Amino acid sequence: MDFSFLDDLKYNSDGLIPCITQDVDTGEVLMMAYMNKDSLKETLEKKLCSYWSRSRQKYWVKGESSGHTQEVKEVFLDCDKDTLLIKIKQNGGACHTGYRSCFSWKIEDDCSITEKGDKVFDPDSVYK
């Protein structure tokens, strides 16, 4: 595969590009994380989402500790070449808090916050 296009992407000052992850079948937005050039290349090669953790300062494959993997189905680039959209098959939950989506809290009209959806796994038992 020719990965030369990776050099044309617009990474931030830390060498990262935001990636929105979306369920290929339902269109549900599951998470937003960052990739660097190496994790994007790995994602494209292995067809499993791999990211760069800003908090841990390390590369990680989604599901490596939880088993909740993201199988890559389609990869899109926005018009400015500074954001990725990856459509995936989510196996289990995408969010480390146990929800299917990281976007499980809604800000209501009165500015209260409500949880939406049910947890699909117990994070305490997965991340011991």
N, C-alpha and C positions, 0 to 999 in steps of 0.2 A: 504494500500500500504506500501511496505517496502522501506523506504528512507535511509537505512543504507549506500548505495553507495555514498551518498552526502559527507560522511566523507572521502572518498577515492579520491575526486577531489583535484586538485592542485590550490588552491586559492592564489592570490598574498598577499603581506604583509598587505593589507587592508581588507583581507577576501573576495576579489572579483574575479570573473572569467569572461573573455570576452565572449560575445555572439554575433554571427553573425546571423542576421535574413534574411531569404531568402523566396521569393514567391514560394509556393509549386508547382504552375502550370507553371510559366515561368522561374524559376531559377534566376530571378533578385535579386541581393543583395540589400536589402532595408535599412539596418542600422547595426551598431555595437554599443552595449551598454554593461554595466556590470550588473551582477547579484551577489547577495550574496546567502548564503545557504537558507535563508528564502524566498527570492524572487523566487529562482529556485523551491523550494518545492511548493510554491503558484502557479507558472506557470504550474507545472505538475498536481496539483490537480484541478485547475479551467479551464485549457486549454486556458488561456488568458495570454499573455506575461506580466510579471511583472519584474521590474528592480530596481537597486539601483542607485540613482542619486548622482554622486560624487560632483557635484556643489552645490546641495541643501542638501546633506547629509540626504536623506530620500528615502524611498521605494515609488515606483509609479507603477501603472498599466497603460500600454500603452492605451491611449484613454479615461482615466478617465475624462479629461477636454475637449478633442476635439471630443470624440465619434469615433475616428479613431482607432478601436481596432485591435488586432492581434490574430486571432484564431489559436491555436497550432494544427498542423497536425502531425508533426514528430519531434523528438528531437534526435540529434546525439552528440557524444562526440569524440574528437580527440584522437589519439593514446597515447598522453602524459597526457591525462585527465586534460588539462589546458585551453581548449577552447570548447565552445558549438556552435553548429549550429542548429538553430531552423527553420524548414520550416513551414510557416504560410499562412493563408488566410488574406491578408491585407484589411481591410475595410477603405477606404479613403486613405489619405496620411500617410506615415511613418515618414516623416521629419517635424519638427516643423516650417520649413521655408515655408511650403506649397507644397513641391514637394512629389511625390510618394516615391522617394528614397532619402536617405541622400547623396547618391553618384551621384549628379546631376551636378557636375562641373568637366570638363575634362581638364587636362593639355595637351596642344597641343605640337607638335614637336618643335615649336618655343618658348615654355614655356609660351605662353599666356594661359589664363584660359577662357573657354567658358562654359556657362550654357547649359545643355542638358535637353530636356523635357519641359513640361508645368506644371505649378502649378495646383494642383487638389483642393486646397482650399486657402482661404485668411486668413493667420495667424493673421492679425490684428483683424478680426471679431471673430475668434475662441478664441484667448488668450487675452481677454480684460483686 
